[in-house]
Amino acid sequence: MSRNEVVNVFFGRTRQFFNGLEAQPVDMVDSHPDRARFYSGLVGKDLSEVNAYWSRQVFSGRQQPPLKVATPEDVLKQVVSQPGGIGFIELSKADARVRVVYELPK
């Protein structure tokens, strides 16, 4: 996937993948450091900006934010349990159950 495609999935702008499968993004709780790194690396925004975006979307009735889980292990469980599951974890924690579709630049 391209960076823009990943951004669109995690910000609710795209609801389906190119093959028609419904995207099921999985986010992490604010307190997990991977979440701040992910959004900073993906869109250059801090968590307050990401949370403000989602507050506006929810308040306006447009959409709901992705499911939030507490740990990378929970991300893996959610992603593998649902078709169209997509989440973010450190590359070293990805295993054979998932496919890496995008790597953030270092």
NUFI-339259 format. One record per residue (C-alpha): residue in one letter; x, y, z; residue number from 1. Coordinates in steps of 0.25 Angstrom, whole numbers, plus 5000, padded with zeros to 4 digits. Example, Ala and Ser with C-alpha at 12.3 -4.5 7.8 and 13.67 -1.06 7.14 Angstrom:
2
+----+------+------+------+-----+
: aa :    x :    y :    z :   i :
+----+------+------+------+-----+
:  a : 5049 : 4982 : 5031 :   1 :
:  s : 5055 : 4996 : 5029 :   2 :
+----+------+------+------+-----+
//
This chain:
106
+----+------+------+------+-----+
: aa :    x :    y :    z :   i :
+----+------+------+------+-----+
:  m : 5000 : 5000 : 5000 :   1 :
:  s : 5004 : 5014 : 4998 :   2 :
:  r : 5006 : 5024 : 5009 :   3 :
:  n : 4993 : 5031 : 5005 :   4 :
:  e : 4985 : 5019 : 5005 :   5 :
:  v : 4989 : 5016 : 5019 :   6 :
:  v : 4986 : 5030 : 5023 :   7 :
:  n : 4972 : 5029 : 5017 :   8 :
:  v : 4969 : 5016 : 5024 :   9 :
:  f : 4973 : 5020 : 5038 :  10 :
:  f : 4966 : 5034 : 5036 :  11 :
:  g : 4953 : 5027 : 5031 :  12 :
:  r : 4954 : 5034 : 5017 :  13 :
:  t : 4955 : 5020 : 5011 :  14 :
:  r : 4946 : 5009 : 5015 :  15 :
:  q : 4950 : 4998 : 5005 :  16 :
:  f : 4963 : 4992 : 5000 :  17 :
:  f : 4965 : 4992 : 4985 :  18 :
:  n : 4960 : 4978 : 4985 :  19 :
:  g : 4946 : 4982 : 4991 :  20 :
:  l : 4949 : 4976 : 5005 :  21 :
:  e : 4944 : 4985 : 5016 :  22 :
:  a : 4956 : 4992 : 5023 :  23 :
:  q : 4956 : 4989 : 5038 :  24 :
:  p : 4967 : 4998 : 5044 :  25 :
:  v : 4972 : 4995 : 5058 :  26 :
:  d : 4978 : 5006 : 5066 :  27 :
:  m : 4985 : 5006 : 5080 :  28 :
:  v : 4982 : 5014 : 5092 :  29 :
:  d : 4988 : 5028 : 5094 :  30 :
:  s : 4997 : 5023 : 5105 :  31 :
:  h : 5004 : 5013 : 5097 :  32 :
:  p : 5017 : 5019 : 5091 :  33 :
:  d : 5015 : 5012 : 5077 :  34 :
:  r : 5003 : 5021 : 5075 :  35 :
:  a : 5010 : 5034 : 5075 :  36 :
:  r : 5021 : 5028 : 5067 :  37 :
:  f : 5012 : 5023 : 5056 :  38 :
:  y : 5004 : 5036 : 5054 :  39 :
:  s : 5016 : 5045 : 5055 :  40 :
:  g : 5023 : 5036 : 5045 :  41 :
:  l : 5011 : 5035 : 5036 :  42 :
:  v : 5005 : 5049 : 5036 :  43 :
:  g : 5014 : 5057 : 5044 :  44 :
:  k : 5003 : 5060 : 5055 :  45 :
:  d : 5004 : 5058 : 5070 :  46 :
:  l : 4993 : 5050 : 5077 :  47 :
:  s : 4985 : 5063 : 5081 :  48 :
:  e : 4983 : 5066 : 5066 :  49 :
:  v : 4979 : 5052 : 5063 :  50 :
:  n : 4969 : 5052 : 5074 :  51 :
:  a : 4964 : 5065 : 5071 :  52 :
:  y : 4961 : 5060 : 5056 :  53 :
:  w : 4954 : 5048 : 5062 :  54 :
:  s : 4946 : 5057 : 5072 :  55 :
:  r : 4941 : 5066 : 5060 :  56 :
:  q : 4937 : 5054 : 5052 :  57 :
:  v : 4929 : 5047 : 5063 :  58 :
:  f : 4923 : 5060 : 5067 :  59 :
:  s : 4918 : 5063 : 5053 :  60 :
:  g : 4913 : 5049 : 5052 :  61 :
:  r : 4922 : 5046 : 5040 :  62 :
:  q : 4929 : 5034 : 5045 :  63 :
:  q : 4935 : 5026 : 5057 :  64 :
:  p : 4949 : 5024 : 5060 :  65 :
:  p : 4956 : 5011 : 5058 :  66 :
:  l : 4955 : 5001 : 5070 :  67 :
:  k : 4966 : 5004 : 5080 :  68 :
:  v : 4974 : 4992 : 5087 :  69 :
:  a : 4984 : 4993 : 5098 :  70 :
:  t : 4996 : 4985 : 5093 :  71 :
:  p : 5003 : 4980 : 5080 :  72 :
:  e : 4998 : 4966 : 5083 :  73 :
:  d : 4984 : 4971 : 5083 :  74 :
:  v : 4986 : 4978 : 5070 :  75 :
:  l : 4991 : 4965 : 5064 :  76 :
:  k : 4979 : 4957 : 5070 :  77 :
:  q : 4969 : 4967 : 5064 :  78 :
:  v : 4976 : 4968 : 5050 :  79 :
:  v : 4976 : 4953 : 5048 :  80 :
:  s : 4962 : 4951 : 5054 :  81 :
:  q : 4955 : 4959 : 5043 :  82 :
:  p : 4956 : 4960 : 5028 :  83 :
:  g : 4961 : 4973 : 5025 :  84 :
:  g : 4968 : 4975 : 5038 :  85 :
:  i : 4979 : 4985 : 5037 :  86 :
:  g : 4988 : 4991 : 5049 :  87 :
:  f : 5001 : 4996 : 5053 :  88 :
:  i : 5012 : 4989 : 5061 :  89 :
:  e : 5027 : 4989 : 5061 :  90 :
:  l : 5033 : 4981 : 5049 :  91 :
:  s : 5040 : 4971 : 5059 :  92 :
:  k : 5026 : 4967 : 5065 :  93 :
:  a : 5020 : 4964 : 5051 :  94 :
:  d : 5019 : 4949 : 5050 :  95 :
:  a : 5014 : 4939 : 5039 :  96 :
:  r : 5000 : 4942 : 5042 :  97 :
:  v : 5000 : 4956 : 5036 :  98 :
:  r : 5006 : 4962 : 5023 :  99 :
:  v : 5014 : 4975 : 5024 : 100 :
:  v : 5007 : 4985 : 5015 : 101 :
:  y : 5015 : 4998 : 5018 : 102 :
:  e : 5027 : 5002 : 5026 : 103 :
:  l : 5029 : 5015 : 5032 : 104 :
:  p : 5042 : 5022 : 5027 : 105 :
:  k : 5052 : 5022 : 5038 : 106 :
+----+------+------+------+-----+
//
